[in-house]
Amino acid sequence: KEKNASEPEFLQAVEEVLESLRPVIDANEELYRKNAILERITEPDRQIMFRVPWVDDNGQVQVNRGYRVQFNNAIGPYKGGLRLHPSVNLGIIKFLGFEQIFKNSLTTLPIGGGKGGSDFDPKGKSDREIMAFCQSFMTELSKYIGADVDVPAGDIGTGAREIGFMFGQFKRIRGSFEGVLTGKGLTYGGSLARTQATGYGLLYLTNALWKDHGMSLEGKTAAVSGSGNVAIYAIEKAQQLGVKVVTCSDSTGWIYDPEGIDVALLKEVKEVKRARLTEYAAAKPSAEYHAKQNGEHGVWQYKVDLALPCATQNELDIEDAKMLVANGVTSVTEGANMPTTLEATKYLQESGVLFVGGKAANAGGVATSALEMSQNSERLHWTFEEVDGKLKGIMETIYANISDAAKRYNATVGGQTDYVAGANIAGFEKVVDAMLAQGVC
Ligand code: NDP
């Protein structure tokens, strides 16, 4: 704690994960102590910090700070996104890298945990400025990464454009065309179905959860929040599984459409026109548009069977959770990262709602990035159906593994399996097994 006192987000993440791992730690106390497992797993292999100088459109030199935390490569090359946002600092990158170890382990694929980024703010920058930043960032980062070493990906602020510029610079410096980044364009090594993966994966896992409890999604009603990449493809797959999705939202308001969201129209508004949801409501007579006001329940006020938070962190609070429970919700499965506050999570779980956190439920995105790495290694492209089929299998296996891990350690809450503990346990066990097998390193 003292060593990391200036990193509150990292300390909080470690405390939360270790708390949910208590049954495993207690059961293996001597083995873990002798091998310093907890000390080793909470200390990154290395953390790299570097200067990123670039020239803006006025000819002024700007300086940002770049980070890459290579946390743990016990089960495969480091893997995790690059976040470009003014709020980025070492503590945040460490916290994200630590969580990534367990999420990546859960995917069942051979990828370790890492994270990186910069305090650079891409908002309002020209394409030339973005390229100048990305090239400078990669000039330094290229010394530490590689297809078998560390494979960064996109994250907040790092999309297809930034990945393209960084890939180009890596290739230029190292002279090597390799799968060193994921989230690449389809013409130079990207994977089909990556766009759909997180949303589709969320529904494959939710479907497995319902089936395991002897229920079917067919004919059920869902509330979805967000209208970005995860939300759109969650809605699309939910509808394919026979679910009526009645809501979606953005940062300024939400749609309630009792006839069910028209996903083609939503894609047209959000992906093509990049417009607001008011345009959706204008084109669909059955849809109500509500401007967001503080203290309102937004998409969580309706009577639905499943809730799929797919927008942003802390968007489902305790009052929303009470509303969902009062309306008889059966499951809450997270498409976004940490959309449910800790208090709301506890309330939902204690009320007997089936709750699966983002670490497991939205792992379809990183799993498909690992499939991109496999295709790059083989120098082959798989069809959409092939990638989608593998994604479905992976999400079903993740569900089976978290459920099994929770049951082995009697982790229950509110009379239901504690899938949050199950996810941490299943991810942790595999990494620890590999660490023990590889000796003191
Ligand atoms: P996008 O930027 O594509 O979409 C985010 C959506 O959430 C937008 O519709 C945005 O609205 C909305 N939103 C943002 N803030 C709020 C708010 N305060 N209230 C309501 N809506 C809000 O992001 P993604 O869909 O890619 O990601 C969503 C979440 O899923 C994030 O937490 C991300 O970390 C997580 N995630 C994403 C993965 C992926 O593969 N894309 C993988 C794993 C996790 P607006 O249009 O107004 O900004």
Residues whose N, C-alpha, C, O or C-beta is under 5 A from the ligand:
A	BS01	NDP	T198 G226 S227 G228 N229 V230 A231 S249 D250 S251 T252 C310 A311 T312 Q313 G335 A336 N337 N362 G365
